[in-house]
Every structure is written in structure tokens, then in C-alpha cells.
């Protein structure tokens, strides 16, 4: 298994097919889809979701039915070589854990296969025009996801052939789409507002828990929280703390539509 890692909008999907061809790989996992050659054979595209948060969850195979569908197809096809795309190594780890796949034998970073000018151009296209690439021909997208299809692009590359024949051109068609979530206005929340929401969530869960320190960090996919607390004597630390983590995540995502990637809780004192 190989992994291709790069921040959102840097051109991973655009280059995925060439990486797969170079290493003799037939299967690609990208944004919730399992792709073989030029066909979508399982899964559903994150590009059809109405919010960015929902799209990330699809990409991470958050729903059991979704990941079970992919896992069954992986097992049925006895796949040995596959390319998995992700915005970070942590995202790759989550995907392969949920799909019960082995660790990648090689991690390729977008900076290894594209220069900074190409990466910057891809990022500008994503931010200004909201265009995304799915590495399958337009016929596949028009059939499965006509609402998000934008246009098709053909990319020519030359591969080595016997010297007598000279270089042989290869053509890959990719689909350009405009996801539902990129057509809507983005929700931006200040760190101060997010802090207030976290404090309220903790208070609603247990008013006797005292927050001593709260750190909010922006991540590639959303926000990361580190909460240092004092807890009352007698509270069952194991199960209750996990409940508090999930309570905070669920409430913040429900009321703000932003993604909370992780909540780390540090218990400082038992009071």
C-alpha cells in the first residue's frame, strides 16, 4: 500500500493516476471513493456533501455502512496494491485503521512530485474557483454525480517505450467538479467564541468540573482542543471523561457546523 499526502487543494487527486501507473497500482482511495482503473467501484464521494465538515467525515469513512462497503470490496477483490490519498499522515492512519488495511510501505508527499509553483497554482484554483478533481473520466461522474460535474480535462504524459518506437504518450482524463459545500458561504468562528462554547458545553455536562486552561488550535481539517480541568472527587474518570469528550465534540459540531478533529482532556487535580 502507498499513501499520497498533501494539504487540501495542492493537487493530489490531479496526480494520483500517474502515481498509480508508475507503481503498477490499479486501486485508489480518494475522498470516500474506491476507484479501479477509470471506474468508481464502491463508496460515495465527499464532494456531494453540503458542508465541509460532512465532507471530511465521508473522506474519513466515519459511517459504518460506508466503511463496511469499502472493506468488503477490498476483501472480495483481494487487493494487494492500493494508493490512499489524505491531507496528512494522521488522516491516512485513520482511513487505514477504519478499513482494516496494513500500514503504507511508502508515503509520497505532494512536494516530492510537484514544484512549489504548481502547488501554489492548484491552491489558488481551489480557493478562488472552488474546483476539485476526481481522478476518473467525465462519463463516470456524469452518471454518478451529475449535479457537481463541471468539466473534463485530459492530461498527456510520455512513458518510456523501446528505443526503436520512441516515447509513447499516455492520456488520462480527469473530472473537474464543484462540490456542494464549495458553493455555500463558509462559516468562520473566532477562537474567543469557540472558547465560550467549550466552557458552556463542559458546564452543561457537569457544573462541578472546573476548566483551568483551554487551548484552541487550527488544524488542516478543523480545530483541536486541549482542556485542562479539575474534577470532583468520586467521579468515574474513565467513562465519564470519554463521555465529556464526545459531548463537547457533538455539541460544537451540531451548533457551529465546524469540525472538531480532537479533544484532549488533561486532569490536573481531583478536588
Secondary structure, DSSP 8 states (H G I E B T S, - for coil): -EEEE--TTSSHHHHHHHHHHHTT--EEEETTEEEETTEEEEE--GGG-SSHHHHHHHHTT-SHHHHHHHHHHHHHTT---EEEEESSHHHHHHHHHHTT----SEEEEHHHHS-HHHHHHHHHIIIII--EEESS-HHHHHHH-TTTEEEEEEEEEEE---TTT--EEEEEEEEEE--TGGGS------HHHHHHHHHHHHHHH-TT-EEEEEEEEE-SSSEEEEEEEEE-TT--HHHHHHHHHHHHHHHHHHHH---EEEEEEEEEEE-
